Amino acid sequence: MRSEENVATAEITWEELIQLLVERPDWLERVRQVVLTRELLALPETVQELAELQRQTALQVQELVEVQRRHEERLASVEDRLASVEDRLARLEAAVQELVEAQRRHEERLASVEERLASVEDRLASAEDRLARLEAAVQELVEVQRRHEERLASVEDRLASVEDRLASAEDRLARLEATVQELVGALKEISYQVHELAQAVFRLTETVSRLEGTVGDIKGRLLEMAYRDKPYAYFGRLLRSIRVVPFTEIEDSLERSLSRDDVDDLLQLDLLLRGRLRDHPERPEVWLAVEVSSVVDKWDVERARERAALLRKAGFQAVPVAAGLQCLAEAAHKAEIEGVALVTDGSIAHWEQALRSTLD
């Protein structure tokens, strides 16, 4: 750009002068002085041109001022808009920062989701495999259902036939029920008669039971009398000098050694014998505590054992004996175990065992 010194020394072209005046309108008077001084107003045409140029320059300057004003206004508007943009930019930066943080969290969640997705994919593969097996099973069920439908159709046909037969059976049942009603009436009469007969049988049974008991007692008493009257017939092979001992002979000894209850129990003994052992004459005599019954049961064996024990407690070497016409199996077993001699129908069992239990 030309300086004021260059303008004064006329080191400037017209074009440069005009451009300078456009840029610096305040130099117009200065230029005029310089030009007038230099040219001495020798060139009127030039002055006229300069005047016109000045007028045009003034217009241009005015336009430039107006343009500058508009530019300043636009600049102010731009500054305002820039301030708004900066504010929006600050908010946008904050939002972007939040987005960055959210993106970080989203990445973390996405990593977690990816892990879960991998697990879900594995589970889905397993589910797909199970689904395939399930589809195969369903297909089999469909086939089974088809067969069932075919069988159901057959069953329905058979059911129709059964219903017909049932209707016939119901008719027959109605006739049978009428007959049964008639039989019920007759049965009531028969039941009454049977009841009367049962009562008579019950009374007869009781009578027979009493008779059996009486007969058993009689047989037992007769058998006891036989053992008492003929002790040699039953025990002669075992003892010699056998005699029946009445309790009056030993009553005093029993009362000195036993309690009243034990003495009373011992007095219930069916038969008491004493004698010397035929096979062992060197030994002292023994006593036989004999329980007699037509049929020997385990209670006879138990009583013989207990009463022989009471006699031994009183000082008598007593051997327990159960005697009768026959013996129950459980009584025979008990006699063998407990060392009780058993005499049935003339035969003697467990004698040596009972004797050892007494003398040892």
Secondary structure, DSSP 8 states (H G I E B T S, - for coil): ---HHHHHTT---HHHHHHHHHH-GGGHHHHHHHHHHHHTT--HHHHHHHHHHHHHHHHHHHHHHHHHHHHHHHHHHHHHHHHHHHHHHHHHHHHHHHHHHHHHHHHHHHHHHHHHHHHHHHHHHHHHHHHHHHHHHHHHHHHHHHHHHHHHHHHHHHHHHHHHHHHHHHHHHHHHHHHHHHHHHHHHHHHHHHHHHHHHHHHHHHHHHHHHHHHHHHHHHHHHHHHHH-HHHHHTTTEEEEEE--GGGTHHHHHHHS-HHHHHHHTT-SEEEEEEESS-TTS--EEEEEEE-SEE-HHHHHHHHHHHHHHHHTT--EEEEEEESEE-HHHHHHHHHHT-EEEETTEEESHHHHHHHHH-
